[in-house]
C-alpha cells in the first residue's frame, strides 16, 4: 500500500482518498509548495493520479500553475472537510444543504479563479428571487468557500465581496400568538384530546421552551421539590436529515427556570399516567429518570424515544381546529409565553433569561412584533407599576 495515499471520511459519511506531494519551497515567498488532491472514490484512482504527477515532476513537465486550478466545487469539498470539525452536526447539515442545493448549481462547475463579480451577482439575484428570507446565508457560505480559496492562494480576493444585495420593502409583521383566553380554550380542548398533548402544549406555553428542548426533556431534568426545570439538550436535524440530540442552541439556552405550581401539577399528572402504561408493558415504573417526558403512544417499547416533530405538528393542527381557533405554529407557543410575560409586567431582561436568548435584541424583536394593542397594554402595566 502507498503510504502517501490516505483514506478519509467526508462529512456526509462517504469514504474517499487523498494525497499530498511536497515540491520544496517557493523561491519568492519561502513558503512550502505542495500539491494536494482529494475526493478520489477508490485507492486505485488516487494512486494513478499520484504516479502520473510524480512522473511529470521527474520529467520536468509538471506545471504548478496549471495543476493548482480548482473548480469551485473542488474548493468547497476541501473547505467543508475542514469546516465539519468546527461546528455542530446540525449546523453542518444546514450548511451542506444550502450550498449543495443552491450554490453549487450556480457556481460549482467553474474554476474558482475565473468566477467574476457579475457571475456572483447573477447568482445572488436568482437566490433572492427564490428565497428572499435566506439568500443572505447563501452569500455568506459562498464567501467562506472563496475565502478558503484565498487561503490556498488560488485567488487574490473574493468576487462575492462586491455584489449588491437586493432589499425587500419592509413588511409589517406580527408574531402569531394566543391571548390568555385563547390559550385556555386551546388547553381545555387539548386535555380532552390527549393527556400527553395537553401536557406538552401546557409546558410550551407556560415555560417558553423551544420545541426541541421540550421534546428531549427527561424526568430527571424536573425538580418537583424545588419547582424547577433544567434545559440541557435539544432535538435537531443532522446529516442525511436524521434526528439528533445535542447540546442546546447557545450557552444561554442551557438554563434552569422556575415552574408555576400548576405546571408542576400537570407534569405530575402526566407522569402518573405514563407510569400506568409502563406497568402494562412490564417496565419498571420506578426507574424513569432518564426517560423522555414526551415519547408518544403511551411509552411505546423501547420507551426512551422522543416524540416526533411531525406528531406534535399534527396534534397542534387538530387541537386548534377542534377549539375553533386560528392555527399558530408550535414555535409560536414560545412567543405566546413571552407575550403573556410582558402582559404580566415582566422586564425585558427577565423574559430574555427565561427564554434563553443569546441577545436581548432577539427578545426586543418579539416585543416589537406584538400587535400594537398588546404593546400598549404592556406599557400601561409598566406605567402603573412605576407610579404605584
QUIQUI-V349629 format. One record per residue. N is the residue number from 0. RES is the residue in three letters. OMEGA is omega in degrees with one decimal (none if undefined). Layout:
BEGIN
n=N res=RES omega=OMEGA
n=N res=RES omega=OMEGA
END
This chain:
BEGIN
n=0 res=UNK omega=178.3
n=1 res=UNK omega=-176.8
n=2 res=UNK omega=178.4
n=3 res=UNK omega=-179.6
n=4 res=UNK omega=-174.2
n=5 res=UNK omega=174.7
n=6 res=UNK omega=176.1
n=7 res=UNK omega=179.9
n=8 res=UNK omega=179.1
n=9 res=UNK omega=179.0
n=10 res=UNK omega=179.7
n=11 res=UNK omega=173.4
n=12 res=UNK omega=180.0
n=13 res=UNK omega=178.6
n=14 res=UNK omega=179.5
n=15 res=UNK omega=-178.9
n=16 res=UNK omega=-178.5
n=17 res=UNK omega=174.0
n=18 res=UNK omega=177.8
n=19 res=UNK omega=177.4
n=20 res=UNK omega=-179.0
n=21 res=UNK omega=-176.8
n=22 res=UNK omega=-176.2
n=23 res=UNK omega=-177.6
n=24 res=UNK omega=177.9
n=25 res=UNK omega=-176.1
n=26 res=UNK omega=-177.4
n=27 res=UNK omega=-173.3
n=28 res=UNK omega=-177.1
n=29 res=UNK omega=-178.9
n=30 res=UNK omega=176.2
n=31 res=UNK omega=176.7
n=32 res=UNK omega=-177.5
n=33 res=UNK omega=172.1
n=34 res=UNK omega=178.6
n=35 res=UNK omega=177.6
n=36 res=UNK omega=178.3
n=37 res=UNK omega=179.1
n=38 res=UNK omega=180.0
n=39 res=UNK omega=-178.0
n=40 res=UNK omega=178.8
n=41 res=UNK omega=178.7
n=42 res=UNK omega=179.8
n=43 res=UNK omega=177.5
n=44 res=UNK omega=179.4
n=45 res=UNK omega=-178.9
n=46 res=UNK omega=179.8
n=47 res=UNK omega=179.0
n=48 res=UNK omega=-179.6
n=49 res=UNK omega=-179.1
n=50 res=UNK omega=179.2
n=51 res=UNK omega=180.0
n=52 res=UNK omega=178.3
n=53 res=UNK omega=178.1
n=54 res=UNK omega=179.4
n=55 res=UNK omega=178.2
n=56 res=UNK omega=-179.8
n=57 res=UNK omega=-178.8
n=58 res=UNK omega=-178.3
n=59 res=UNK omega=-178.7
n=60 res=UNK omega=-179.0
n=61 res=UNK omega=-179.0
n=62 res=UNK omega=-179.3
n=63 res=UNK omega=-177.7
n=64 res=UNK omega=-179.8
n=65 res=UNK omega=-176.1
n=66 res=UNK omega=-174.1
n=67 res=UNK omega=178.9
n=68 res=UNK omega=179.4
n=69 res=UNK omega=174.8
n=70 res=UNK omega=-178.2
n=71 res=UNK omega=-179.3
n=72 res=UNK omega=178.7
n=73 res=UNK omega=176.8
n=74 res=UNK omega=177.9
n=75 res=UNK omega=-179.1
n=76 res=UNK omega=177.4
n=77 res=UNK omega=-177.5
n=78 res=UNK omega=-176.0
n=79 res=UNK omega=177.4
n=80 res=UNK omega=175.9
n=81 res=UNK omega=-175.2
n=82 res=UNK omega=-175.2
n=83 res=UNK omega=-178.6
n=84 res=UNK omega=-175.4
n=85 res=UNK omega=-175.6
n=86 res=UNK omega=175.0
n=87 res=UNK omega=-178.0
n=88 res=UNK omega=-179.5
n=89 res=UNK omega=177.4
n=90 res=UNK omega=178.6
n=91 res=UNK omega=-179.4
n=92 res=UNK omega=178.3
n=93 res=UNK omega=179.8
n=94 res=UNK omega=-179.8
n=95 res=UNK omega=-179.1
n=96 res=UNK omega=-178.7
n=97 res=UNK omega=-177.3
n=98 res=UNK omega=-175.4
n=99 res=UNK omega=179.5
n=100 res=UNK omega=-172.2
n=101 res=UNK omega=-173.6
n=102 res=UNK omega=-177.2
n=103 res=UNK omega=176.9
n=104 res=UNK omega=-178.6
n=105 res=UNK omega=-170.5
n=106 res=UNK omega=-170.1
n=107 res=UNK omega=-173.4
n=108 res=UNK omega=-176.5
n=109 res=UNK omega=173.2
n=110 res=UNK omega=-171.9
n=111 res=UNK omega=-179.5
n=112 res=UNK omega=-179.9
n=113 res=UNK omega=-178.1
n=114 res=UNK omega=-177.1
n=115 res=UNK omega=177.5
n=116 res=UNK omega=-179.5
n=117 res=UNK omega=177.8
n=118 res=UNK omega=177.1
n=119 res=UNK omega=179.5
n=120 res=UNK omega=177.8
n=121 res=UNK omega=178.7
n=122 res=UNK omega=-179.4
n=123 res=UNK omega=179.6
n=124 res=UNK omega=179.0
n=125 res=UNK omega=179.3
n=126 res=UNK omega=-179.2
n=127 res=UNK omega=-179.5
n=128 res=UNK omega=-177.0
n=129 res=UNK omega=-175.1
n=130 res=UNK omega=-175.5
n=131 res=UNK omega=-177.4
n=132 res=UNK omega=-176.1
n=133 res=UNK omega=-173.8
n=134 res=UNK omega=-179.6
n=135 res=UNK omega=175.9
n=136 res=UNK omega=177.6
n=137 res=UNK omega=177.9
n=138 res=UNK omega=-177.0
n=139 res=UNK omega=-179.3
n=140 res=UNK omega=176.6
n=141 res=UNK omega=179.9
n=142 res=UNK omega=177.4
n=143 res=UNK omega=178.4
n=144 res=UNK omega=177.6
n=145 res=UNK omega=179.2
n=146 res=UNK omega=177.4
n=147 res=UNK omega=176.0
n=148 res=UNK omega=175.4
n=149 res=UNK omega=178.0
n=150 res=UNK omega=178.3
n=151 res=UNK omega=-179.5
n=152 res=UNK omega=176.6
n=153 res=UNK omega=177.5
n=154 res=UNK omega=-178.7
n=155 res=UNK omega=-179.2
n=156 res=UNK omega=-179.3
n=157 res=UNK omega=178.5
n=158 res=UNK omega=-179.7
n=159 res=UNK omega=-179.7
n=160 res=UNK omega=-171.4
n=161 res=UNK omega=-176.2
n=162 res=UNK omega=174.5
n=163 res=UNK omega=-177.8
n=164 res=UNK omega=179.4
n=165 res=UNK omega=-180.0
n=166 res=UNK omega=175.8
n=167 res=UNK omega=172.7
n=168 res=UNK omega=-178.8
n=169 res=UNK omega=179.0
n=170 res=UNK omega=174.3
n=171 res=UNK omega=-175.7
n=172 res=UNK omega=176.9
n=173 res=UNK omega=176.1
n=174 res=UNK omega=177.2
n=175 res=UNK omega=-177.6
n=176 res=UNK omega=169.4
n=177 res=UNK omega=170.5
n=178 res=UNK omega=-173.8
n=179 res=UNK omega=-178.4
n=180 res=UNK omega=179.6
n=181 res=UNK omega=179.4
n=182 res=UNK omega=178.9
n=183 res=UNK omega=178.0
n=184 res=UNK omega=179.6
n=185 res=UNK omega=-176.4
n=186 res=UNK omega=176.7
n=187 res=UNK omega=178.3
n=188 res=UNK omega=-179.2
n=189 res=UNK omega=-177.9
n=190 res=UNK omega=176.5
n=191 res=UNK omega=-178.0
n=192 res=UNK omega=-176.9
n=193 res=UNK omega=-176.3
n=194 res=UNK omega=-179.7
n=195 res=UNK omega=178.5
n=196 res=UNK omega=177.7
n=197 res=UNK omega=-179.0
n=198 res=UNK omega=-179.0
n=199 res=UNK omega=-176.8
n=200 res=UNK omega=173.7
n=201 res=UNK omega=179.7
n=202 res=UNK omega=179.0
n=203 res=UNK omega=-176.2
n=204 res=UNK omega=-176.0
n=205 res=UNK omega=178.0
n=206 res=UNK omega=-177.0
n=207 res=UNK omega=178.7
n=208 res=UNK omega=169.3
n=209 res=UNK omega=-178.5
n=210 res=UNK omega=-178.9
n=211 res=UNK omega=177.6
n=212 res=UNK omega=-178.9
n=213 res=UNK omega=-175.9
n=214 res=UNK omega=178.8
n=215 res=UNK omega=175.2
n=216 res=UNK omega=172.1
n=217 res=UNK omega=-177.0
n=218 res=UNK omega=179.6
n=219 res=UNK omega=178.0
n=220 res=UNK omega=-176.5
n=221 res=UNK omega=177.5
n=222 res=UNK omega=-176.9
n=223 res=UNK omega=-178.2
n=224 res=UNK omega=-177.8
n=225 res=UNK omega=177.8
n=226 res=UNK omega=177.7
n=227 res=UNK omega=176.7
n=228 res=UNK omega=-178.1
n=229 res=UNK omega=177.2
n=230 res=UNK omega=-179.5
n=231 res=UNK omega=177.3
n=232 res=UNK omega=177.4
n=233 res=UNK omega=178.8
n=234 res=UNK omega=-178.6
n=235 res=UNK omega=175.3
n=236 res=UNK omega=179.6
n=237 res=UNK omega=179.6
n=238 res=UNK omega=-178.6
n=239 res=UNK omega=174.5
n=240 res=UNK omega=-179.9
n=241 res=UNK omega=176.7
n=242 res=UNK omega=177.7
n=243 res=UNK omega=174.7
n=244 res=UNK omega=-177.2
n=245 res=UNK omega=-179.6
n=246 res=UNK omega=-177.4
n=247 res=UNK omega=-173.6
n=248 res=UNK omega=178.2
n=249 res=UNK omega=177.9
n=250 res=UNK omega=178.2
n=251 res=UNK omega=-178.6
n=252 res=UNK omega=175.7
n=253 res=UNK omega=-170.1
n=254 res=UNK omega=173.9
n=255 res=UNK omega=-177.7
n=256 res=UNK omega=179.5
n=257 res=UNK omega=179.4
n=258 res=UNK omega=172.1
n=259 res=UNK omega=179.5
n=260 res=UNK omega=178.2
n=261 res=UNK omega=178.5
n=262 res=UNK omega=177.6
n=263 res=UNK omega=-179.7
n=264 res=UNK omega=179.2
n=265 res=UNK omega=179.4
n=266 res=UNK omega=179.3
n=267 res=UNK omega=178.8
n=268 res=UNK omega=178.8
n=269 res=UNK omega=179.0
n=270 res=UNK omega=178.6
n=271 res=UNK omega=179.5
n=272 res=UNK omega=180.0
n=273 res=UNK omega=-179.7
n=274 res=UNK omega=177.0
n=275 res=UNK omega=-178.5
n=276 res=UNK omega=176.8
n=277 res=UNK omega=179.9
n=278 res=UNK omega=179.9
n=279 res=UNK omega=-179.2
n=280 res=UNK omega=171.7
n=281 res=UNK omega=174.2
n=282 res=UNK omega=179.8
n=283 res=UNK omega=-174.7
n=284 res=UNK omega=-179.4
n=285 res=UNK omega=-178.1
n=286 res=UNK omega=-178.2
n=287 res=UNK omega=-176.7
n=288 res=UNK omega=-176.4
n=289 res=UNK omega=176.9
n=290 res=UNK omega=178.7
n=291 res=UNK omega=178.6
n=292 res=UNK omega=-179.0
n=293 res=UNK omega=-177.7
n=294 res=UNK omega=171.3
n=295 res=UNK omega=174.4
n=296 res=UNK omega=177.3
n=297 res=UNK omega=175.5
n=298 res=UNK omega=174.6
n=299 res=UNK omega=-178.3
n=300 res=UNK omega=-3.5
n=301 res=UNK omega=-171.2
n=302 res=UNK omega=-171.6
n=303 res=UNK omega=175.7
n=304 res=UNK omega=179.8
n=305 res=UNK omega=175.5
n=306 res=UNK omega=-176.7
n=307 res=UNK omega=178.9
n=308 res=UNK omega=179.9
n=309 res=UNK omega=178.8
n=310 res=UNK omega=180.0
n=311 res=UNK omega=179.5
n=312 res=UNK omega=179.1
n=313 res=UNK omega=177.0
n=314 res=UNK omega=-177.6
n=315 res=UNK omega=-179.6
n=316 res=UNK omega=-178.5
n=317 res=UNK omega=-178.3
n=318 res=UNK omega=179.6
n=319 res=UNK omega=179.7
n=320 res=UNK omega=179.4
n=321 res=UNK omega=-179.0
n=322 res=UNK omega=-178.2
n=323 res=UNK omega=178.6
n=324 res=UNK omega=173.3
n=325 res=UNK omega=179.1
n=326 res=UNK omega=172.8
n=327 res=UNK omega=179.3
n=328 res=UNK omega=176.4
n=329 res=UNK omega=179.9
n=330 res=UNK omega=-177.7
n=331 res=UNK omega=171.2
n=332 res=UNK omega=174.4
n=333 res=UNK omega=176.8
n=334 res=UNK omega=177.0
n=335 res=UNK omega=178.9
n=336 res=UNK omega=179.3
n=337 res=UNK omega=180.0
n=338 res=UNK omega=-179.8
n=339 res=UNK omega=174.5
n=340 res=UNK omega=178.1
n=341 res=UNK omega=179.2
n=342 res=UNK omega=-177.5
n=343 res=UNK omega=177.7
n=344 res=UNK omega=179.4
n=345 res=UNK omega=179.7
n=346 res=UNK omega=178.0
n=347 res=UNK omega=-178.9
n=348 res=UNK omega=178.8
n=349 res=UNK omega=-179.7
n=350 res=UNK omega=178.8
n=351 res=UNK omega=-176.5
n=352 res=UNK omega=-179.1
n=353 res=UNK omega=-179.4
n=354 res=UNK omega=179.0
n=355 res=UNK omega=178.2
n=356 res=UNK omega=178.0
n=357 res=UNK omega=-177.9
n=358 res=UNK omega=178.1
n=359 res=UNK omega=176.4
n=360 res=UNK omega=178.8
n=361 res=UNK omega=178.6
n=362 res=UNK omega=179.7
n=363 res=UNK omega=-179.3
n=364 res=UNK omega=176.9
n=365 res=UNK omega=-178.3
n=366 res=UNK omega=-176.4
n=367 res=UNK omega=178.9
n=368 res=UNK omega=174.3
n=369 res=UNK omega=176.4
n=370 res=UNK omega=-175.3
n=371 res=UNK omega=-178.0
n=372 res=UNK omega=179.8
n=373 res=UNK omega=179.8
n=374 res=UNK omega=179.0
n=375 res=UNK omega=178.4
n=376 res=UNK omega=179.5
n=377 res=UNK omega=-178.9
n=378 res=UNK omega=177.9
n=379 res=UNK omega=177.8
n=380 res=UNK omega=178.8
n=381 res=UNK omega=-179.0
n=382 res=UNK omega=179.1
n=383 res=UNK omega=179.5
n=384 res=UNK omega=-176.1
n=385 res=UNK omega=-177.0
n=386 res=UNK omega=-177.0
n=387 res=UNK omega=none
END
